[in-house]
Amino acid sequence: GENVEQHPSTLSVQEGDSAVIKCTYSDSASNYFPWYKQELGKRPQLIIDIRSNVGEKKDQRIAVTLNKTAKHFSLHITETQPEDSAVYFCAASMSGTSYDKVIFGPGTSLSVIP
Amino acid sequence: SAVISQKPSRDICQRGTSLTIQCQVDSQVTMMFWYRQQPGQSLTLIATANQGSEATYESGFVIDKFPISRPNLTFSTLTVSNMSPEDSSIYLCSVEEGVYGYTFGSGTRLTVV
């Protein structure tokens, strides 16, 4: 089955700097790659996603890139702010297939230092 | 996107008992998913529940321990049976919404004593 790895496990950046989180997946049939932000005590919230027919997607300060050949995808947060501090999870799924389910990476705890 | 109501939000249970968690969605969805999130950990998929068929369980999870019902396209329950302290965790349901991706319920924080 699908396995998702994520690095780093913890990340501290100064406010205004950029943060990058990297993930790899194992199953080449995966076609949908969401990123979730989870604040303490709250449910995971989708912040951006990318499908396998796209190489890059951007939404304001957040961008995601996908390299299908290498089975890598990354989250980029620019101009970080203290409210970006949270745990971020990458995930992979075979959306729209009979194997549709989301498999999560282990998470990255991001701290933005004012 | 869909609104998911999950209850109870938290519970403290005695070991050996069972707890049923309910998940209600405000729209019809084909697939519902149940996850477990242990303290400080990632989300682990327990099972996938489609309406009208038996749930599909992931490796390490069995129906006798985590029976699931899916009576219609807007509702599902997960039961945690014969609980032990190791079952203390947050349990979350999730639905897929096509272009909106996967949305999560607010979770059930279970403590087994």
Interface residues (C-beta under 8 A of the other chain):
Chain A: G1 Y32 P34 K42 R43 P44 Q45 L46 D49 F89 S93 S95 D100 K101 V102 I103 F104 G105 P106 G107
Chain B: M31 F33 Q41 S42 L43 T44 L45 T48 S59 L92 S94 E96 Y100 G101 Y102 T103 F104 G105 S106 G107
